[in-house]
Amino acid sequence: MELNISELVCADGQRIFEGRILDLEGIKSVTANIQTQKAQIKYRDQQVSAQQIETHLSDYGFTIDGVPGNNIARNRLPSCCRAGEQ
């Protein structure tokens, strides 16, 4: 699956994102690109669903495909990751 992640703007955001996604059981690999703000995620659909992945990331405050994640969690991200907030 490929997701647009607004908070992928720096190495800190990339590291945090990759760490959070790898917390989930069933994730095979993740590639996060801060230049494009996109993440490619490969997973075992017998262990985790695309919806579970999106919910997990949203719970940590990540904005996925333009849909803001949990506001309290997003405020805990480094300020550089929130630079594009309105």
GUDO-345357 format. One line per 3 residues: number of its first residue (from 1); for each residue z, x negated, y negated of N, C-alpha, C. Coordinates in nm, 2 decimals, padded with zeros to 4 digits. Layout:
N
NUM> Z X Y Z X Y Z X Y ~ ... .
//
This chain:
86
1> 00.00 -00.08 00.12 00.00 00.00 00.00 00.00 -00.09 -00.12 ~ -00.06 -00.04 -00.23 -00.06 -00.11 -00.36 00.01 -00.02 -00.46 ~ 00.10 -00.08 -00.54 00.17 -00.01 -00.64 00.16 -00.09 -00.77 .
4> 00.15 -00.01 -00.88 00.17 -00.07 -01.02 00.31 -00.06 -01.05 ~ 00.37 -00.18 -01.09 00.51 -00.19 -01.12 00.52 -00.25 -01.26 ~ 00.57 -00.17 -01.35 00.57 -00.21 -01.49 00.66 -00.32 -01.52 .
7> 00.77 -00.34 -01.44 00.87 -00.45 -01.46 00.82 -00.58 -01.41 ~ 00.71 -00.59 -01.35 00.66 -00.72 -01.30 00.59 -00.79 -01.42 ~ 00.67 -00.85 -01.51 00.62 -00.92 -01.62 00.66 -01.07 -01.63 .
10> 00.75 -01.11 -01.54 00.80 -01.24 -01.54 00.85 -01.29 -01.41 ~ 00.88 -01.41 -01.39 00.92 -01.46 -01.26 01.05 -01.40 -01.22 ~ 01.14 -01.37 -01.31 01.27 -01.30 -01.28 01.24 -01.16 -01.22 .
13> 01.15 -01.08 -01.28 01.12 -00.95 -01.23 01.05 -00.96 -01.10 ~ 00.97 -01.06 -01.08 00.90 -01.07 -00.95 01.00 -01.11 -00.84 ~ 01.09 -01.20 -00.87 01.20 -01.24 -00.77 01.29 -01.12 -00.74 .
16> 01.33 -01.04 -00.84 01.42 -00.92 -00.81 01.34 -00.82 -00.73 ~ 01.22 -00.79 -00.77 01.14 -00.69 -00.70 01.12 -00.73 -00.55 ~ 01.08 -00.85 -00.53 01.05 -00.90 -00.39 01.18 -00.89 -00.31 .
19> 01.29 -00.93 -00.37 01.42 -00.93 -00.30 01.46 -00.78 -00.26 ~ 01.44 -00.69 -00.35 01.48 -00.55 -00.33 01.39 -00.49 -00.22 ~ 01.26 -00.52 -00.23 01.17 -00.45 -00.13 01.20 -00.51 00.01 .
22> 01.23 -00.64 00.02 01.26 -00.70 00.15 01.39 -00.66 00.21 ~ 01.47 -00.59 00.13 01.60 -00.53 00.18 01.57 -00.42 00.29 ~ 01.45 -00.35 00.27 01.42 -00.24 00.36 01.37 -00.29 00.50 .
25> 01.42 -00.22 00.60 01.38 -00.24 00.74 01.23 -00.20 00.75 ~ 01.15 -00.28 00.81 01.01 -00.24 00.84 00.91 -00.30 00.74 ~ 00.96 -00.38 00.64 00.86 -00.44 00.55 00.81 -00.57 00.62 .
28> 00.68 -00.58 00.63 00.62 -00.70 00.69 00.59 -00.80 00.59 ~ 00.54 -00.77 00.47 00.52 -00.87 00.37 00.50 -00.80 00.23 ~ 00.53 -00.88 00.13 00.51 -00.83 -00.01 00.45 -00.94 -00.09 .
31> 00.35 -00.90 -00.17 00.29 -00.99 -00.27 00.29 -00.93 -00.41 ~ 00.37 -00.99 -00.50 00.38 -00.93 -00.63 00.31 -01.02 -00.73 ~ 00.23 -00.96 -00.82 00.14 -01.04 -00.91 00.19 -01.00 -01.05 .
34> 00.25 -01.09 -01.13 00.29 -01.06 -01.26 00.18 -01.05 -01.36 ~ 00.06 -01.11 -01.33 -00.05 -01.10 -01.42 -00.11 -00.96 -01.42 ~ -00.11 -00.90 -01.31 -00.17 -00.76 -01.30 -00.06 -00.65 -01.29 .
37> 00.06 -00.69 -01.27 00.17 -00.60 -01.25 00.15 -00.51 -01.13 ~ 00.09 -00.57 -01.03 00.07 -00.49 -00.91 00.14 -00.56 -00.79 ~ 00.18 -00.48 -00.69 00.24 -00.53 -00.57 00.17 -00.48 -00.45 .
40> 00.14 -00.56 -00.36 00.08 -00.53 -00.23 00.19 -00.53 -00.13 ~ 00.21 -00.42 -00.05 00.32 -00.42 00.04 00.26 -00.38 00.18 ~ 00.29 -00.46 00.28 00.26 -00.42 00.42 00.38 -00.39 00.49 .
43> 00.38 -00.28 00.56 00.50 -00.23 00.63 00.46 -00.16 00.76 ~ 00.56 -00.15 00.85 00.55 -00.08 00.98 00.58 00.07 00.96 ~ 00.48 00.15 00.97 00.50 00.29 00.94 00.59 00.36 01.04 .
46> 00.62 00.30 01.15 00.71 00.35 01.25 00.85 00.34 01.20 ~ 00.88 00.24 01.11 01.01 00.21 01.07 01.04 00.26 00.92 ~ 00.94 00.27 00.84 00.96 00.31 00.70 00.84 00.37 00.65 .
49> 00.85 00.47 00.56 00.74 00.54 00.51 00.71 00.49 00.36 ~ 00.59 00.52 00.32 00.55 00.49 00.18 00.65 00.56 00.08 ~ 00.69 00.68 00.11 00.78 00.76 00.02 00.92 00.69 00.02 .
52> 00.96 00.64 00.14 01.09 00.57 00.14 01.09 00.44 00.06 ~ 00.97 00.37 00.06 00.96 00.25 -00.01 00.96 00.28 -00.16 ~ 00.89 00.38 -00.21 00.89 00.42 -00.35 01.02 00.46 -00.39 .
55> 01.09 00.54 -00.31 01.23 00.59 -00.35 01.32 00.47 -00.36 ~ 01.32 00.38 -00.27 01.40 00.26 -00.27 01.38 00.18 -00.40 ~ 01.26 00.16 -00.43 01.23 00.08 -00.56 01.27 00.16 -00.68 .
58> 01.24 00.29 -00.68 01.28 00.37 -00.80 01.44 00.37 -00.82 ~ 01.51 00.37 -00.71 01.66 00.37 -00.71 01.70 00.24 -00.78 ~ 01.63 00.13 -00.77 01.66 00.00 -00.83 01.60 -00.01 -00.97 .
61> 01.54 00.10 -01.02 01.50 00.10 -01.16 01.36 00.07 -01.19 ~ 01.28 00.04 -01.09 01.14 00.00 -01.11 01.05 00.12 -01.14 ~ 00.96 00.10 -01.23 00.87 00.20 -01.27 00.74 00.19 -01.18 .
64> 00.71 00.29 -01.10 00.61 00.29 -01.00 00.49 00.38 -01.05 ~ 00.38 00.32 -01.06 00.26 00.40 -01.10 00.29 00.49 -01.22 ~ 00.36 00.43 -01.32 00.39 00.51 -01.44 00.51 00.60 -01.44 .
67> 00.57 00.62 -01.32 00.69 00.70 -01.31 00.81 00.62 -01.32 ~ 00.89 00.64 -01.42 01.01 00.56 -01.44 01.11 00.57 -01.33 ~ 01.18 00.46 -01.29 01.28 00.47 -01.19 01.41 00.50 -01.26 .
70> 01.52 00.49 -01.18 01.65 00.52 -01.22 01.69 00.44 -01.35 ~ 01.72 00.52 -01.46 01.74 00.46 -01.59 01.86 00.36 -01.59 ~ 01.97 00.40 -01.52 02.09 00.31 -01.52 02.05 00.18 -01.45 .
73> 01.98 00.19 -01.34 01.95 00.06 -01.27 01.85 -00.02 -01.35 ~ 01.75 00.05 -01.42 01.65 -00.02 -01.50 01.72 -00.10 -01.61 ~ 01.83 -00.04 -01.67 01.90 -00.11 -01.77 01.97 -00.24 -01.73 .
76> 01.99 -00.25 -01.59 02.06 -00.37 -01.54 01.96 -00.48 -01.51 ~ 01.83 -00.45 -01.52 01.73 -00.55 -01.50 01.73 -00.65 -01.63 ~ 01.68 -00.77 -01.61 01.68 -00.86 -01.73 01.60 -00.80 -01.84 .
79> 01.64 -00.83 -01.96 01.57 -00.77 -02.08 01.42 -00.80 -02.09 ~ 01.38 -00.91 -02.03 01.23 -00.94 -02.03 01.16 -00.84 -01.95 ~ 01.22 -00.79 -01.85 01.15 -00.70 -01.76 01.14 -00.56 -01.82 .
82> 01.22 -00.53 -01.92 01.22 -00.40 -01.99 01.14 -00.41 -02.13 ~ 01.07 -00.52 -02.15 01.01 -00.54 -02.28 00.91 -00.43 -02.32 ~ 00.85 -00.37 -02.22 00.74 -00.27 -02.25 00.80 -00.13 -02.26 .
85> 00.93 -00.11 -02.26 00.99 00.02 -02.27 00.96 00.08 -02.41 ~ 00.94 00.21 -02.41 00.92 00.29 -02.53 01.05 00.32 -02.60 .
//
